[in-house]
């Protein structure tokens, strides 16, 4: 079946195209590839105000004509195909690499002018961006723009280049001075703007540099970094048999308590470690913890503009594309139910269907998927607001016409995880039915998601069916945007539940799967008899299998090896994962027998968002790789975006075509 026709560009995109399309073409002519060319900007130049709408937020106030492309006036720049591309790249790439690429392009189309000369943008900035953003162009079958050729229009640091992204980073790098007399361990229980959040996380990582670091997993649609702070004995790297946990807040922009709880938790972990807390030191020395306080910083800005107490139930819920991020993940649960009905599945790593990429996938969603594929997460929680309860998968009901209890094969373990949070939360255990969340009191303040309300595209179901990760959803309270004076109390209620939940990652068993020579076997499958959900080993051969107390038959197997079966018993009060290693023996020349999970074939593929598919995992035949979008139709016809340029400009940017 051919892919559906591309949807029309948003009105905003069409308007921006029309606004820059009028006027003459490149005044000095174009090359055979359609590029505009001419004399380079002279070393000496007259600096003028650029007055370019698309470049209005560059980190400088003056440019010079002719530009690096030989464009001799503002009008010539605005009518060029290069400028048109910059004005719509945001939408074409669905928010990826925004605003970085636009600012880089502006530095070529309207270069910085100061001290009577033109300053070219830095080559190393261009090279870093190309490495990061080339996959986004590949995903829409677009060539890298010629005017962003790092070898042609850019300069080295020694040549006096300037960083066109300095403004993007500068406002976040500035240190916020704490009130005098306050210790560095002071936690300010207040709402944090995006810039304040970034400063707090970076300052915390700097204070605890030996156990913490910050990193970005991508950008929001409006270009804000999705900033993570991690804590580990060796931050920045996975250690053998050290389980990985992620906590995510603010997936809905107007549900802000989770965002603040994770900002406070980061500061608490750092301070308590430095103060010598045995519990926190033991936790951080044996666990790698990743905190993403805001998955939806664009939505938060909308909600924060209204303010606490004035925010509506939905204002700021969606991202900047008006997408509900917790409905934007691949619906693997429906596929699971279909395969379950046929009796042909053990639910492990169900591939993403090809048609998913034809739809509108938010950059925030893509960032989470890529993050999950590159880090062997074991446990996760998503922090929400609007009620007071802990829910667990499945969130999509097996019964299409009604909301009804729909458990995963790991129902017992998920209930233990949910109770680990709810049972130590003072308000969730409050016996009053008139309180927030009182209708869940008889259930112990936990509930199967589908038994509450059913929906598709949820992040928790996706975690369970596409990776090894078990994720629960925590609703922190009935007020989505609580007033500032309530934040300290909310923290006191959730500090112990958060720590208790993270410590649950050490329940069950862990170990290493290796061959007879001691070489790790990656992607080996760990099966538990009676639980039709398998997990796979990480690249180093290590694994973690969350299991409830009791006796279990555990099987390790991999293609080309004989399977190994072991019986393990997990005591009820055991709080450290038991170590169970497996040594696999190669099969003889006879047929290779091993239990089948979801059918997979083919070789590992390059992920257009960067990196390989999960742990080098083969992809389902016909499945598009992560981040792929609408590909050109057969017969050498032009890509889907080509008509948008040719319909509004006399200059056809053939330099964007790959063939």
C-alpha positions as CSV (number, residue, x, y, z in Angstrom):
1,X,0.0,0.0,0.0
2,X,1.5,3.4,-1.0
3,X,1.9,5.9,1.8
4,X,-1.0,8.5,2.1
5,X,-0.5,11.9,0.5
6,X,1.3,14.4,2.7
7,X,-0.9,16.6,4.8
8,X,-1.2,20.2,3.9
9,X,1.3,22.5,5.6
10,X,0.0,24.4,8.6
11,X,-1.5,27.8,7.8
12,X,1.4,29.4,9.7
13,X,3.8,27.6,7.3
14,X,1.9,28.7,4.2
15,X,1.8,32.2,5.5
16,X,5.5,32.3,6.1
17,X,6.2,30.9,2.6
18,X,4.0,33.6,1.0
19,X,5.6,36.3,3.1
20,X,9.1,35.6,1.7
21,X,8.3,34.4,-1.8
22,X,7.8,37.7,-3.6
23,X,10.6,39.6,-5.3
24,X,13.4,39.1,-7.7
25,X,15.7,36.1,-7.5
26,X,19.4,35.9,-6.8
27,X,20.9,39.1,-8.3
28,X,24.2,37.6,-9.2
29,X,22.9,34.5,-10.9
30,X,22.8,30.8,-9.8
31,X,25.0,27.8,-10.3
32,X,24.0,24.6,-12.2
33,X,22.7,23.2,-8.9
34,X,20.5,26.3,-8.4
35,X,22.6,27.9,-5.7
36,X,23.0,31.6,-5.5
37,X,26.6,32.7,-5.8
38,X,28.6,35.8,-6.1
39,X,31.5,37.6,-4.5
40,X,32.1,36.9,-0.9
41,X,31.6,39.6,1.7
42,X,34.7,41.8,1.9
43,X,36.9,41.9,5.0
44,X,35.9,45.6,5.3
45,X,32.2,46.3,5.3
46,X,29.6,48.8,6.3
47,X,27.5,47.4,9.1
48,X,23.7,47.8,8.8
49,X,20.6,46.6,10.6
50,X,19.5,43.2,9.0
51,X,15.8,43.7,9.5
52,X,15.0,40.1,8.6
53,X,12.0,38.6,10.3
54,X,13.2,35.0,10.2
55,X,16.6,36.1,11.7
56,X,15.2,38.6,14.2
57,X,16.6,36.6,17.2
58,X,20.2,36.3,16.2
59,X,22.8,37.2,18.7
60,X,24.0,40.3,16.9
61,X,22.5,43.6,15.6
62,X,24.3,44.3,12.4
63,X,25.1,42.6,9.1
64,X,26.7,43.7,5.8
65,X,25.9,43.4,2.1
66,X,26.8,41.7,0.0
67,X,26.4,38.6,2.1
68,X,28.5,35.5,2.1
69,X,26.3,34.3,-0.7
70,X,26.7,37.5,-2.7
71,X,23.2,38.8,-2.0
72,X,23.3,42.6,-2.1
73,X,20.3,43.7,-0.2
74,X,17.7,42.7,2.4
75,X,15.1,42.3,-0.4
76,X,17.4,39.9,-2.3
77,X,17.9,37.9,0.9
78,X,14.2,37.7,1.6
79,X,13.3,36.5,-1.9
80,X,16.0,33.8,-2.1
81,X,15.2,30.1,-1.9
82,X,17.7,29.9,0.9
83,X,15.8,32.3,3.1
84,X,12.5,30.6,2.3
85,X,14.0,27.3,3.4
86,X,15.1,28.8,6.7
87,X,11.6,30.2,7.3
88,X,9.9,26.8,7.0
89,X,12.6,24.3,8.1
90,X,11.1,24.4,11.6
91,X,7.9,22.7,10.2
92,X,9.5,20.5,7.6
93,X,11.7,18.8,10.2
94,X,8.9,18.8,12.7
95,X,10.8,20.8,15.3
96,X,14.0,18.9,15.1
97,X,17.2,20.9,15.3
98,X,15.2,24.1,15.9
99,X,16.2,26.9,16.3
100,X,19.9,25.8,15.9
101,X,19.8,25.3,12.1
102,X,17.8,28.5,11.5
103,X,20.3,30.5,13.5
104,X,23.2,28.8,11.6
105,X,21.6,29.6,8.3
106,X,21.0,33.2,9.3
107,X,24.7,33.6,10.1
108,X,25.4,32.8,6.4
109,X,22.5,34.7,4.8
110,X,23.0,37.7,7.1
111,X,26.5,37.4,8.6
112,X,27.5,39.2,11.7
113,X,29.2,42.6,11.1
114,X,31.2,44.4,13.8
115,X,34.3,46.5,14.0
116,X,33.9,47.3,10.3
117,X,34.2,43.7,9.1
118,X,32.2,40.5,8.6
119,X,32.6,37.7,11.0
120,X,31.9,34.3,9.6
121,X,30.2,31.6,11.7
122,X,32.3,28.9,13.3
123,X,33.1,25.8,11.4
124,X,33.0,23.5,14.4
125,X,29.4,24.7,15.2
126,X,28.4,23.8,11.7
127,X,30.1,20.4,11.8
128,X,28.5,19.5,15.2
129,X,25.0,20.5,13.9
130,X,25.4,18.6,10.6
131,X,26.4,15.4,12.5
132,X,23.3,15.8,14.8
133,X,20.8,17.0,12.2
134,X,21.7,15.1,9.0
135,X,19.4,12.2,10.0
136,X,16.4,14.6,10.1
137,X,17.1,15.6,6.5
138,X,17.5,12.0,5.5
139,X,14.2,11.2,7.1
140,X,12.4,13.5,4.6
141,X,14.7,12.7,1.7
142,X,16.2,16.2,1.6
143,X,19.8,17.0,0.7
144,X,21.9,19.0,3.2
145,X,21.6,22.7,2.1
146,X,24.6,23.8,0.1
147,X,24.9,27.1,2.0
148,X,25.4,25.1,5.2
149,X,28.5,23.4,3.7
150,X,30.9,23.7,6.6
151,X,33.9,24.0,4.4
152,X,32.7,26.9,2.3
153,X,31.0,29.7,4.3
154,X,32.5,29.1,7.8
155,X,35.7,29.9,9.6
156,X,37.9,28.5,12.3
157,X,38.3,29.9,15.8
158,X,41.8,31.0,14.9
159,X,40.3,33.1,12.0
160,X,38.1,34.9,14.4
161,X,34.7,33.2,13.8
162,X,31.7,33.7,15.9
163,X,29.3,31.2,17.5
164,X,25.8,31.8,16.1
165,X,24.3,29.8,18.9
166,X,25.8,31.8,21.7
167,X,22.5,33.6,22.5
168,X,20.7,30.3,22.6
169,X,23.1,29.1,25.3
170,X,24.0,32.4,26.9
171,X,20.8,33.1,28.8
172,X,21.0,29.6,30.4
173,X,24.7,29.7,31.3
174,X,24.4,32.8,33.5
175,X,24.6,31.9,37.1
176,X,21.7,32.8,39.3
177,X,23.0,34.3,42.6
178,X,21.4,32.8,45.7
179,X,20.2,35.2,48.4
180,X,23.1,36.1,50.8
181,X,23.6,33.9,53.8
182,X,21.9,30.8,52.3
183,X,23.9,27.5,52.1
184,X,24.5,25.9,48.7
185,X,22.2,23.0,49.9
186,X,19.3,25.4,50.0
187,X,16.2,24.3,48.0
188,X,13.9,27.1,46.9
189,X,10.4,25.6,46.9
190,X,9.0,27.7,44.1
191,X,7.9,27.4,40.5
192,X,10.8,27.5,38.1
193,X,10.8,29.0,34.6
194,X,12.6,27.1,31.9
195,X,15.8,29.2,32.3
196,X,15.6,28.8,36.1
197,X,15.1,25.1,35.8
198,X,18.2,24.7,33.5
199,X,20.3,26.8,35.8
200,X,19.3,24.8,38.9
201,X,20.0,21.5,37.2
202,X,23.4,22.7,35.9
203,X,24.4,24.2,39.2
204,X,23.4,21.0,41.0
205,X,25.5,18.9,38.5
206,X,28.4,21.3,39.1
207,X,28.2,20.9,42.9
208,X,28.1,17.1,42.6
209,X,30.3,16.7,39.5
210,X,31.7,13.4,40.7
211,X,28.2,11.8,40.7
212,X,26.1,14.0,38.4
213,X,25.9,15.5,35.0
214,X,23.4,17.1,32.7
215,X,22.7,16.2,29.1
216,X,20.1,16.8,26.5
217,X,18.0,14.1,24.8
218,X,16.7,16.5,22.1
219,X,14.7,19.7,21.7
220,X,11.0,20.6,22.0
221,X,9.1,21.8,18.9
222,X,10.0,25.4,19.9
223,X,13.6,24.6,20.4
224,X,14.0,24.2,24.1
225,X,16.5,21.6,25.3
226,X,14.9,18.5,26.9
227,X,17.4,18.6,29.7
228,X,18.2,15.5,31.9
229,X,20.3,15.3,35.0
230,X,21.7,11.9,35.9
231,X,23.1,10.6,39.1
232,X,25.6,7.7,39.2
233,X,28.9,6.7,40.7
234,X,30.3,7.1,37.1
235,X,28.0,9.6,35.4
236,X,27.9,9.5,31.7
237,X,28.4,5.7,31.3
238,X,26.6,2.5,31.9
239,X,28.2,0.2,34.4
240,X,27.9,-3.6,34.3
241,X,24.8,-4.7,36.1
242,X,23.9,-1.2,37.4
243,X,20.2,-0.8,36.7
244,X,19.0,2.4,35.1
245,X,15.9,4.4,36.2
246,X,14.2,7.3,34.6
247,X,11.7,9.7,36.1
248,X,9.8,12.0,33.7
249,X,7.7,15.1,34.7
250,X,5.5,17.6,32.8
251,X,4.5,15.5,29.9
252,X,1.4,17.6,30.0
253,X,2.6,21.2,30.2
254,X,-0.1,22.3,32.6
255,X,0.6,19.5,35.1
256,X,3.5,21.1,36.9
257,X,3.9,19.4,40.3
258,X,6.0,16.6,38.8
259,X,8.3,19.1,37.1
260,X,9.0,20.8,40.5
261,X,9.3,17.5,42.4
262,X,12.1,16.3,40.1
263,X,13.9,19.7,40.3
264,X,13.8,19.4,44.1
265,X,14.8,15.7,44.0
266,X,17.9,16.5,42.0
267,X,19.0,19.0,44.6
268,X,18.1,16.6,47.5
269,X,20.1,13.7,46.0
270,X,23.2,15.9,45.6
271,X,23.0,17.5,49.0
272,X,22.3,14.2,50.9
273,X,25.1,12.5,49.1
274,X,27.5,15.3,50.0
275,X,26.3,15.2,53.6
276,X,27.0,11.5,53.9
277,X,23.5,10.0,53.9
278,X,24.1,6.2,53.9
279,X,20.8,5.6,52.1
280,X,21.4,8.1,49.3
281,X,25.1,7.1,48.9
282,X,24.2,3.5,48.6
283,X,21.4,4.3,46.1
284,X,23.6,6.4,43.9
285,X,26.5,4.0,44.1
286,X,24.4,1.1,42.8
287,X,21.9,2.8,40.5
288,X,22.0,5.2,37.6
289,X,19.1,7.6,37.9
290,X,17.9,10.0,35.1
291,X,15.6,12.9,35.9
292,X,13.8,14.7,33.0
293,X,11.8,17.4,34.9
294,X,10.0,18.8,31.8
295,X,9.2,16.7,28.7
296,X,6.9,19.5,27.5
297,X,8.6,22.9,28.2
298,X,6.6,24.6,25.4
299,X,3.3,23.6,27.0
300,X,4.6,24.7,30.4
301,X,5.2,28.2,29.0
302,X,1.6,28.5,27.9
303,X,0.3,27.3,31.3
304,X,2.7,29.4,33.3
305,X,1.6,32.5,31.4
306,X,-1.8,32.1,33.0
307,X,-0.3,31.3,36.4
308,X,-1.1,29.0,39.3
309,X,-4.7,29.1,40.3
310,X,-5.8,30.6,37.0
311,X,-4.7,27.8,34.7
312,X,-7.5,26.0,32.9
313,X,-7.8,22.3,32.9
314,X,-6.3,22.0,29.4
315,X,-4.4,25.3,28.8
316,X,-0.8,24.2,28.0
317,X,-1.6,20.5,28.1
318,X,-0.4,19.8,24.6
319,X,2.9,20.7,23.0
320,X,3.5,23.5,20.5
321,X,2.1,21.4,17.7
322,X,-1.2,20.9,19.7
323,X,-0.3,17.3,20.3
324,X,-1.0,15.4,23.5
325,X,2.3,13.8,24.1
326,X,0.8,11.0,26.1
327,X,-1.3,10.0,23.1
328,X,1.5,10.4,20.6
329,X,3.5,7.1,21.1
330,X,3.1,4.1,18.9
331,X,0.0,2.0,19.7
332,X,1.7,-1.3,20.3
333,X,-1.0,-2.5,22.8
334,X,-3.6,-3.1,20.0
335,X,-0.9,-5.1,18.2
336,X,-0.2,-7.1,21.4
337,X,-3.9,-7.9,21.8
338,X,-4.1,-9.1,18.2
339,X,-1.0,-11.3,18.5
340,X,-2.2,-12.6,21.9
341,X,-5.5,-13.7,20.4
342,X,-3.5,-15.7,17.8
343,X,-1.4,-17.3,20.6
344,X,1.8,-16.4,18.8
345,X,3.5,-13.9,21.1
346,X,5.5,-13.4,24.2
347,X,5.3,-9.7,24.6
348,X,8.8,-8.4,24.1
349,X,10.1,-5.6,21.9
350,X,7.2,-5.4,19.6
351,X,8.4,-3.3,16.6
352,X,7.0,0.1,15.7
353,X,4.6,-0.2,12.7
354,X,5.6,1.6,9.6
355,X,2.4,3.6,9.4
356,X,3.2,5.3,12.7
357,X,5.8,7.4,11.0
358,X,3.4,8.7,8.4
359,X,1.5,10.5,11.1
360,X,2.4,13.5,13.2
361,X,5.1,12.5,15.6
362,X,6.3,15.2,18.0
363,X,10.0,15.9,18.4
364,X,9.6,15.4,22.1
365,X,8.1,11.9,21.4
366,X,11.0,11.0,19.1
367,X,13.5,12.1,21.7
368,X,12.0,9.8,24.3
369,X,11.9,6.9,21.9
370,X,15.6,7.4,20.9
371,X,16.5,7.8,24.6
372,X,14.8,4.5,25.4
373,X,16.6,2.8,22.5
374,X,20.1,3.9,23.6
375,X,19.8,3.3,27.4
376,X,18.8,0.0,29.0
377,X,16.1,1.4,31.3
378,X,14.6,-1.0,33.8
379,X,12.2,1.1,35.7
380,X,10.4,4.4,35.0
381,X,7.7,6.7,36.4
382,X,5.8,9.5,34.6
383,X,4.5,12.2,37.0
384,X,1.2,13.8,36.2
385,X,-1.5,15.9,37.9
386,X,-5.3,16.0,38.1
387,X,-6.0,13.2,40.6
388,X,-4.2,11.3,43.4
389,X,-3.6,7.8,42.4
390,X,-0.9,5.5,40.9
391,X,-1.9,3.7,37.7
392,X,0.0,1.0,35.8
393,X,-0.3,-0.7,32.4
394,X,-2.1,-1.5,30.3
395,X,-3.7,1.9,29.7
396,X,-5.6,0.6,26.6
397,X,-8.5,-1.6,27.4
398,X,-8.6,-5.0,25.8
399,X,-12.3,-4.5,25.5
400,X,-12.7,-1.9,22.8
401,X,-16.2,-0.8,23.8
402,X,-15.6,-0.4,27.6
403,X,-13.0,0.6,30.2
404,X,-12.2,-2.7,31.8
405,X,-9.3,-4.3,33.8
406,X,-6.6,-5.2,31.2
407,X,-3.5,-6.5,33.0
408,X,-0.1,-7.1,31.5
409,X,1.6,-10.5,32.0
410,X,3.5,-8.8,34.8
411,X,0.4,-7.8,36.8
412,X,1.9,-8.9,40.1
413,X,5.1,-6.9,39.7
414,X,3.3,-3.8,38.5
415,X,1.1,-3.8,41.5
416,X,4.1,-4.1,43.8
417,X,5.7,-1.1,42.0
418,X,2.5,1.0,42.3
419,X,2.2,0.1,46.0
420,X,5.8,1.0,46.6
421,X,4.7,4.5,45.8
422,X,1.2,4.7,47.2
423,X,1.8,2.9,50.5
424,X,4.3,5.5,51.7
425,X,2.4,8.5,50.4
426,X,0.5,10.0,53.4
427,X,-2.4,11.5,51.4
428,X,-2.8,8.3,49.3
429,X,-3.2,6.4,52.5
430,X,-5.5,8.9,54.1
431,X,-8.7,7.0,54.9
432,X,-11.1,9.9,54.1
433,X,-13.2,9.3,50.9
434,X,-13.9,13.0,50.7
435,X,-10.3,13.9,50.0
436,X,-8.6,14.2,46.6
437,X,-8.4,10.7,45.1
438,X,-10.8,9.4,47.7
439,X,-12.6,7.3,45.1
440,X,-9.5,5.1,44.8
441,X,-9.3,4.5,48.5
442,X,-10.8,1.0,48.4
443,X,-8.3,0.0,45.7
444,X,-5.3,1.2,47.9
445,X,-4.9,4.3,45.7
446,X,-3.6,2.2,42.8
447,X,-5.4,1.1,39.6
448,X,-4.9,-0.6,36.3
449,X,-5.0,2.2,33.8
450,X,-7.5,0.6,31.4
451,X,-9.8,0.0,34.4
452,X,-9.8,3.8,35.1
453,X,-10.0,5.2,31.5
454,X,-8.7,3.7,28.3
455,X,-6.6,5.5,25.7
456,X,-4.1,4.7,22.9
457,X,-0.6,6.1,22.3
458,X,0.4,6.2,26.0
459,X,4.0,6.2,27.1
460,X,3.7,3.5,29.8
461,X,2.3,0.9,27.5
462,X,4.9,1.7,24.9
463,X,7.8,1.3,27.4
464,X,6.6,-2.1,28.4
465,X,6.0,-3.5,24.9
466,X,9.0,-1.9,23.1
467,X,11.7,-2.2,25.7
468,X,12.7,-3.8,29.0
469,X,11.3,-0.9,31.0
470,X,8.4,-1.1,33.4
471,X,6.7,2.3,33.8
472,X,4.0,3.5,36.1
473,X,2.0,6.8,36.1
474,X,1.7,8.8,39.2
475,X,-1.0,11.4,39.6
476,X,0.3,13.8,42.2
477,X,-2.8,15.8,43.2
478,X,-6.1,17.2,42.0
479,X,-4.7,20.7,41.3
480,X,-2.7,20.6,38.1
481,X,-0.9,23.9,38.7
482,X,-0.7,24.2,42.5
483,X,0.0,27.6,44.1
484,X,3.6,28.1,45.2
485,X,2.8,27.9,48.9
486,X,1.6,24.3,48.4
487,X,4.9,23.0,46.8
488,X,6.8,22.3,50.0
489,X,3.9,20.2,51.3
490,X,3.7,18.3,48.0
491,X,7.4,17.7,48.2
492,X,7.1,16.3,51.8
493,X,4.4,14.0,50.6
494,X,6.3,12.7,47.6
495,X,10.0,12.6,48.7
496,X,9.8,9.2,50.4
497,X,7.5,7.6,47.7
498,X,10.0,8.7,45.0
499,X,12.9,7.2,46.8
500,X,11.1,4.0,47.7
501,X,10.0,3.6,44.1
502,X,13.5,4.1,42.7
503,X,14.8,1.5,45.2
504,X,12.4,-1.1,43.7
505,X,14.7,-1.4,40.7
506,X,16.8,-3.7,42.8
507,X,14.0,-6.3,43.2
508,X,14.1,-9.5,41.3
509,X,17.2,-10.9,39.6
510,X,20.1,-9.6,37.6
511,X,23.1,-11.2,36.0
512,X,25.2,-11.6,32.9
513,X,24.7,-13.9,29.9
514,X,27.9,-15.0,28.3
515,X,29.3,-17.8,26.0
516,X,31.7,-20.5,27.1
517,X,34.6,-18.2,26.5
518,X,33.2,-15.5,28.8
519,X,32.2,-13.2,25.9
520,X,28.9,-11.3,26.6
521,X,25.9,-12.3,24.6
522,X,23.8,-9.2,23.7
523,X,20.2,-9.5,22.8
524,X,19.9,-12.8,24.6
525,X,16.4,-13.4,25.8
526,X,15.4,-13.9,29.5
527,X,12.2,-15.8,29.8
528,X,10.2,-16.6,33.0
529,X,7.9,-19.5,32.9
530,X,4.3,-18.4,33.5
531,X,5.0,-14.8,32.5
532,X,4.6,-14.3,28.8
533,X,6.9,-11.2,28.7
534,X,10.6,-11.5,28.0
535,X,13.4,-9.0,28.4
536,X,16.7,-8.9,26.5
537,X,20.3,-8.4,27.5
538,X,22.2,-5.1,27.0
539,X,25.3,-4.8,24.8
540,X,27.5,-5.9,27.7
541,X,25.4,-9.1,28.2
542,X,23.9,-7.8,31.5
543,X,20.2,-8.0,32.3
544,X,17.7,-7.1,35.1
545,X,14.4,-8.9,35.5
546,X,12.0,-7.3,37.9
547,X,10.1,-10.2,39.6
548,X,7.8,-10.6,42.6
549,X,8.8,-12.8,45.5
550,X,8.4,-16.6,45.0
551,X,9.9,-19.4,43.0
552,X,10.5,-18.9,39.2
553,X,11.8,-20.9,36.4
554,X,14.1,-18.7,34.4
555,X,15.4,-19.5,30.9
556,X,18.2,-17.7,28.9
557,X,18.6,-18.3,25.2
558,X,20.0,-16.8,22.1
559,X,20.1,-17.8,18.4
560,X,22.9,-20.3,17.9
561,X,23.1,-21.4,21.5
562,X,21.4,-24.0,23.6
563,X,19.0,-22.6,26.2
564,X,19.8,-22.8,29.9
565,X,17.2,-23.2,32.6
566,X,17.5,-22.3,36.2
567,X,15.1,-22.3,39.2
568,X,15.4,-19.2,41.4
569,X,13.6,-18.4,44.7
570,X,13.1,-14.7,45.7
571,X,12.4,-14.3,49.4
572,X,9.6,-11.9,50.3
573,X,11.8,-9.5,52.2
574,X,14.8,-9.5,49.8
575,X,15.5,-6.0,48.7
576,X,18.6,-6.6,46.6
577,X,18.4,-8.3,43.3
578,X,19.7,-11.9,43.3
579,X,22.5,-12.6,40.9
580,X,21.8,-15.3,38.3
581,X,24.4,-15.7,35.5
582,X,24.0,-17.9,32.4
583,X,26.7,-19.5,30.3
584,X,25.3,-20.5,26.9
585,X,26.8,-23.4,25.0
586,X,26.9,-23.2,21.1
587,X,24.6,-25.5,19.3
588,X,26.0,-28.3,17.1
589,X,25.5,-28.5,13.3
590,X,21.9,-29.5,13.7
591,X,18.9,-27.2,13.5
592,X,18.9,-24.2,15.8
593,X,16.0,-24.3,18.2
594,X,14.9,-21.5,20.4
595,X,11.6,-20.0,21.5
596,X,10.2,-17.4,19.1
597,X,9.1,-14.0,20.1
598,X,7.7,-11.4,17.7
599,X,9.0,-12.3,14.2
600,X,12.1,-10.3,13.2
601,X,14.5,-10.6,10.4
602,X,17.0,-8.5,8.5
603,X,20.2,-6.8,9.7
604,X,20.6,-3.9,12.0
605,X,19.8,-0.6,10.4
606,X,21.0,2.9,10.9
607,X,18.6,5.1,12.9
608,X,17.9,8.3,11.0
609,X,17.7,10.1,14.4
610,X,21.3,9.0,15.1
611,X,22.7,5.7,16.4
612,X,21.5,2.2,15.8
613,X,18.1,0.6,16.6
614,X,17.9,-0.7,20.1
615,X,21.1,-2.6,21.0
616,X,21.6,-3.4,17.3
617,X,18.2,-5.1,17.2
618,X,17.0,-6.2,13.7
619,X,13.9,-4.5,12.5
620,X,10.7,-5.9,11.3
621,X,10.5,-6.4,7.5
622,X,9.0,-3.3,6.0
623,X,9.3,-1.3,9.2
624,X,10.6,2.3,8.8
625,X,13.5,3.2,11.0
626,X,13.1,5.6,13.9
627,X,12.2,9.1,12.8
628,X,11.4,8.2,9.2
629,X,8.6,10.1,7.5
630,X,7.0,10.1,4.1
631,X,9.5,8.8,1.5
632,X,9.4,9.7,-2.2
633,X,7.2,7.6,-4.3
634,X,8.6,5.1,-6.8
635,X,9.7,6.1,-10.3
636,X,12.1,8.9,-9.2
637,X,9.3,11.4,-8.6
638,X,10.1,14.4,-6.4
639,X,9.8,14.3,-2.6
640,X,6.5,15.3,-1.0
641,X,7.8,18.8,0.1
642,X,9.0,19.8,-3.4
643,X,5.7,21.2,-4.5
644,X,5.6,23.6,-1.6
645,X,8.7,25.4,-2.9
646,X,7.9,25.3,-6.6
647,X,4.4,26.7,-6.1
648,X,5.5,29.9,-4.4
649,X,8.9,30.8,-5.9
650,X,10.2,31.1,-9.4
651,X,13.5,29.7,-8.2
652,X,13.4,25.9,-7.8
653,X,15.9,24.9,-5.1
654,X,17.2,21.8,-6.9
655,X,20.1,21.8,-4.5
656,X,17.7,20.2,-2.0
657,X,17.2,17.2,-4.2
658,X,19.3,14.1,-3.6
659,X,18.8,12.8,-7.1
